Amino acid sequence: MAGYTPDEKLRLQQLQQLRRRWLKDQELSPREPVLPPQRVWPMEKFWNKFLRDQTPWKNVIYKPRIFPGDIILETGEVIPPMKEFPDQHH
């Protein structure tokens, strides 16, 4: 016997097409997400979009204030008291 019969060739071709179609169906497209989209509050949506841009000034939300006697958690360093300058009022 020297090869497949026409029926066997047709069957193999159909199986290959089915496998390809099945594999293509397994890929998720952007149109069919796995989970439904979560509801996001407008303010949260704004911050998520705002912070996605990686410009440095957008990533600093507030400047931490350091006062005499404060302890820096990372180093354990204590901020010394400020010097008094009698001629300057501050």
PyMOL CGO cylinders between C-alpha atoms (Angstrom):
from pymol import cmd
from pymol.cgo import CYLINDER

trace = [
    CYLINDER, 0.00, 0.00, 0.00, 1.58, 3.25, -1.10, 0.3, 1, 1, 1, 1, 1, 1,
    CYLINDER, 1.58, 3.25, -1.10, -0.13, 6.07, 0.84, 0.3, 1, 1, 1, 1, 1, 1,
    CYLINDER, -0.13, 6.07, 0.84, -3.50, 7.16, 2.02, 0.3, 1, 1, 1, 1, 1, 1,
    CYLINDER, -3.50, 7.16, 2.02, -6.78, 6.49, 0.28, 0.3, 1, 1, 1, 1, 1, 1,
    CYLINDER, -6.78, 6.49, 0.28, -8.78, 9.53, -0.88, 0.3, 1, 1, 1, 1, 1, 1,
    CYLINDER, -8.78, 9.53, -0.88, -11.15, 9.09, 2.08, 0.3, 1, 1, 1, 1, 1, 1,
    CYLINDER, -11.15, 9.09, 2.08, -8.25, 9.05, 4.56, 0.3, 1, 1, 1, 1, 1, 1,
    CYLINDER, -8.25, 9.05, 4.56, -6.71, 12.15, 2.94, 0.3, 1, 1, 1, 1, 1, 1,
    CYLINDER, -6.71, 12.15, 2.94, -10.02, 13.97, 3.20, 0.3, 1, 1, 1, 1, 1, 1,
    CYLINDER, -10.02, 13.97, 3.20, -10.39, 12.93, 6.85, 0.3, 1, 1, 1, 1, 1, 1,
    CYLINDER, -10.39, 12.93, 6.85, -6.84, 14.14, 7.71, 0.3, 1, 1, 1, 1, 1, 1,
    CYLINDER, -6.84, 14.14, 7.71, -7.47, 17.45, 5.95, 0.3, 1, 1, 1, 1, 1, 1,
    CYLINDER, -7.47, 17.45, 5.95, -10.72, 17.94, 7.86, 0.3, 1, 1, 1, 1, 1, 1,
    CYLINDER, -10.72, 17.94, 7.86, -8.99, 17.13, 11.16, 0.3, 1, 1, 1, 1, 1, 1,
    CYLINDER, -8.99, 17.13, 11.16, -6.23, 19.65, 10.42, 0.3, 1, 1, 1, 1, 1, 1,
    CYLINDER, -6.23, 19.65, 10.42, -8.80, 22.34, 9.65, 0.3, 1, 1, 1, 1, 1, 1,
    CYLINDER, -8.80, 22.34, 9.65, -10.69, 21.56, 12.86, 0.3, 1, 1, 1, 1, 1, 1,
    CYLINDER, -10.69, 21.56, 12.86, -7.48, 21.71, 14.92, 0.3, 1, 1, 1, 1, 1, 1,
    CYLINDER, -7.48, 21.71, 14.92, -6.51, 25.07, 13.38, 0.3, 1, 1, 1, 1, 1, 1,
    CYLINDER, -6.51, 25.07, 13.38, -9.99, 26.49, 13.98, 0.3, 1, 1, 1, 1, 1, 1,
    CYLINDER, -9.99, 26.49, 13.98, -9.96, 25.22, 17.58, 0.3, 1, 1, 1, 1, 1, 1,
    CYLINDER, -9.96, 25.22, 17.58, -6.52, 26.78, 18.23, 0.3, 1, 1, 1, 1, 1, 1,
    CYLINDER, -6.52, 26.78, 18.23, -7.65, 30.07, 16.70, 0.3, 1, 1, 1, 1, 1, 1,
    CYLINDER, -7.65, 30.07, 16.70, -10.74, 30.04, 18.95, 0.3, 1, 1, 1, 1, 1, 1,
    CYLINDER, -10.74, 30.04, 18.95, -8.52, 29.59, 22.01, 0.3, 1, 1, 1, 1, 1, 1,
    CYLINDER, -8.52, 29.59, 22.01, -6.80, 32.94, 21.42, 0.3, 1, 1, 1, 1, 1, 1,
    CYLINDER, -6.80, 32.94, 21.42, -8.52, 35.79, 23.19, 0.3, 1, 1, 1, 1, 1, 1,
    CYLINDER, -8.52, 35.79, 23.19, -9.18, 38.89, 21.20, 0.3, 1, 1, 1, 1, 1, 1,
    CYLINDER, -9.18, 38.89, 21.20, -9.48, 42.37, 22.75, 0.3, 1, 1, 1, 1, 1, 1,
    CYLINDER, -9.48, 42.37, 22.75, -13.18, 42.21, 21.95, 0.3, 1, 1, 1, 1, 1, 1,
    CYLINDER, -13.18, 42.21, 21.95, -13.79, 39.22, 24.22, 0.3, 1, 1, 1, 1, 1, 1,
    CYLINDER, -13.79, 39.22, 24.22, -12.14, 39.86, 27.59, 0.3, 1, 1, 1, 1, 1, 1,
    CYLINDER, -12.14, 39.86, 27.59, -11.98, 37.10, 30.19, 0.3, 1, 1, 1, 1, 1, 1,
    CYLINDER, -11.98, 37.10, 30.19, -13.65, 39.08, 32.97, 0.3, 1, 1, 1, 1, 1, 1,
    CYLINDER, -13.65, 39.08, 32.97, -16.33, 41.75, 32.70, 0.3, 1, 1, 1, 1, 1, 1,
    CYLINDER, -16.33, 41.75, 32.70, -15.01, 45.30, 33.09, 0.3, 1, 1, 1, 1, 1, 1,
    CYLINDER, -15.01, 45.30, 33.09, -15.08, 46.57, 36.66, 0.3, 1, 1, 1, 1, 1, 1,
    CYLINDER, -15.08, 46.57, 36.66, -16.97, 49.72, 37.54, 0.3, 1, 1, 1, 1, 1, 1,
    CYLINDER, -16.97, 49.72, 37.54, -14.53, 52.49, 38.41, 0.3, 1, 1, 1, 1, 1, 1,
    CYLINDER, -14.53, 52.49, 38.41, -15.41, 55.75, 40.15, 0.3, 1, 1, 1, 1, 1, 1,
    CYLINDER, -15.41, 55.75, 40.15, -14.74, 58.89, 38.06, 0.3, 1, 1, 1, 1, 1, 1,
    CYLINDER, -14.74, 58.89, 38.06, -12.01, 60.15, 40.40, 0.3, 1, 1, 1, 1, 1, 1,
    CYLINDER, -12.01, 60.15, 40.40, -10.26, 56.77, 40.38, 0.3, 1, 1, 1, 1, 1, 1,
    CYLINDER, -10.26, 56.77, 40.38, -10.51, 56.66, 36.60, 0.3, 1, 1, 1, 1, 1, 1,
    CYLINDER, -10.51, 56.66, 36.60, -8.90, 60.12, 36.41, 0.3, 1, 1, 1, 1, 1, 1,
    CYLINDER, -8.90, 60.12, 36.41, -5.97, 59.14, 38.67, 0.3, 1, 1, 1, 1, 1, 1,
    CYLINDER, -5.97, 59.14, 38.67, -5.40, 55.86, 36.84, 0.3, 1, 1, 1, 1, 1, 1,
    CYLINDER, -5.40, 55.86, 36.84, -5.19, 57.71, 33.54, 0.3, 1, 1, 1, 1, 1, 1,
    CYLINDER, -5.19, 57.71, 33.54, -3.18, 60.58, 35.01, 0.3, 1, 1, 1, 1, 1, 1,
    CYLINDER, -3.18, 60.58, 35.01, -0.54, 58.36, 36.63, 0.3, 1, 1, 1, 1, 1, 1,
    CYLINDER, -0.54, 58.36, 36.63, -0.18, 56.11, 33.58, 0.3, 1, 1, 1, 1, 1, 1,
    CYLINDER, -0.18, 56.11, 33.58, 1.84, 58.92, 31.98, 0.3, 1, 1, 1, 1, 1, 1,
    CYLINDER, 1.84, 58.92, 31.98, 5.34, 58.53, 33.49, 0.3, 1, 1, 1, 1, 1, 1,
    CYLINDER, 5.34, 58.53, 33.49, 6.38, 62.19, 33.58, 0.3, 1, 1, 1, 1, 1, 1,
    CYLINDER, 6.38, 62.19, 33.58, 8.13, 62.85, 36.91, 0.3, 1, 1, 1, 1, 1, 1,
    CYLINDER, 8.13, 62.85, 36.91, 6.01, 65.78, 38.04, 0.3, 1, 1, 1, 1, 1, 1,
    CYLINDER, 6.01, 65.78, 38.04, 2.85, 63.65, 37.84, 0.3, 1, 1, 1, 1, 1, 1,
    CYLINDER, 2.85, 63.65, 37.84, 4.23, 60.91, 40.06, 0.3, 1, 1, 1, 1, 1, 1,
    CYLINDER, 4.23, 60.91, 40.06, 4.88, 63.25, 43.01, 0.3, 1, 1, 1, 1, 1, 1,
    CYLINDER, 4.88, 63.25, 43.01, 1.52, 63.82, 44.64, 0.3, 1, 1, 1, 1, 1, 1,
    CYLINDER, 1.52, 63.82, 44.64, 2.72, 65.70, 47.69, 0.3, 1, 1, 1, 1, 1, 1,
    CYLINDER, 2.72, 65.70, 47.69, 6.01, 66.85, 49.19, 0.3, 1, 1, 1, 1, 1, 1,
    CYLINDER, 6.01, 66.85, 49.19, 6.61, 65.30, 52.61, 0.3, 1, 1, 1, 1, 1, 1,
    CYLINDER, 6.61, 65.30, 52.61, 7.21, 67.78, 55.41, 0.3, 1, 1, 1, 1, 1, 1,
    CYLINDER, 7.21, 67.78, 55.41, 10.10, 67.09, 57.78, 0.3, 1, 1, 1, 1, 1, 1,
    CYLINDER, 10.10, 67.09, 57.78, 10.15, 68.69, 61.22, 0.3, 1, 1, 1, 1, 1, 1,
    CYLINDER, 10.15, 68.69, 61.22, 12.79, 68.68, 63.98, 0.3, 1, 1, 1, 1, 1, 1,
    CYLINDER, 12.79, 68.68, 63.98, 12.56, 65.50, 66.04, 0.3, 1, 1, 1, 1, 1, 1,
    CYLINDER, 12.56, 65.50, 66.04, 11.07, 63.42, 63.23, 0.3, 1, 1, 1, 1, 1, 1,
    CYLINDER, 11.07, 63.42, 63.23, 12.51, 59.95, 62.68, 0.3, 1, 1, 1, 1, 1, 1,
    CYLINDER, 12.51, 59.95, 62.68, 13.16, 58.71, 59.16, 0.3, 1, 1, 1, 1, 1, 1,
    CYLINDER, 13.16, 58.71, 59.16, 11.82, 55.15, 59.06, 0.3, 1, 1, 1, 1, 1, 1,
    CYLINDER, 11.82, 55.15, 59.06, 14.23, 53.77, 56.46, 0.3, 1, 1, 1, 1, 1, 1,
    CYLINDER, 14.23, 53.77, 56.46, 17.43, 54.88, 58.22, 0.3, 1, 1, 1, 1, 1, 1,
    CYLINDER, 17.43, 54.88, 58.22, 16.30, 55.52, 61.81, 0.3, 1, 1, 1, 1, 1, 1,
    CYLINDER, 16.30, 55.52, 61.81, 17.90, 58.97, 61.60, 0.3, 1, 1, 1, 1, 1, 1,
    CYLINDER, 17.90, 58.97, 61.60, 16.48, 61.70, 63.85, 0.3, 1, 1, 1, 1, 1, 1,
    CYLINDER, 16.48, 61.70, 63.85, 16.13, 65.18, 62.36, 0.3, 1, 1, 1, 1, 1, 1,
    CYLINDER, 16.13, 65.18, 62.36, 18.12, 67.62, 64.55, 0.3, 1, 1, 1, 1, 1, 1,
    CYLINDER, 18.12, 67.62, 64.55, 16.58, 70.87, 65.83, 0.3, 1, 1, 1, 1, 1, 1,
    CYLINDER, 16.58, 70.87, 65.83, 16.87, 73.93, 63.61, 0.3, 1, 1, 1, 1, 1, 1,
    CYLINDER, 16.87, 73.93, 63.61, 19.41, 76.64, 64.36, 0.3, 1, 1, 1, 1, 1, 1,
    CYLINDER, 19.41, 76.64, 64.36, 18.03, 79.91, 65.66, 0.3, 1, 1, 1, 1, 1, 1,
    CYLINDER, 18.03, 79.91, 65.66, 18.80, 82.97, 63.56, 0.3, 1, 1, 1, 1, 1, 1,
    CYLINDER, 18.80, 82.97, 63.56, 17.99, 86.05, 65.68, 0.3, 1, 1, 1, 1, 1, 1,
    CYLINDER, 17.99, 86.05, 65.68, 18.42, 88.55, 62.83, 0.3, 1, 1, 1, 1, 1, 1,
    CYLINDER, 18.42, 88.55, 62.83, 16.01, 86.70, 60.51, 0.3, 1, 1, 1, 1, 1, 1,
    CYLINDER, 16.01, 86.70, 60.51, 12.34, 86.27, 61.24, 0.3, 1, 1, 1, 1, 1, 1,
    CYLINDER, 12.34, 86.27, 61.24, 10.79, 83.14, 59.78, 0.3, 1, 1, 1, 1, 1, 1,
]
cmd.load_cgo(trace, "trace")
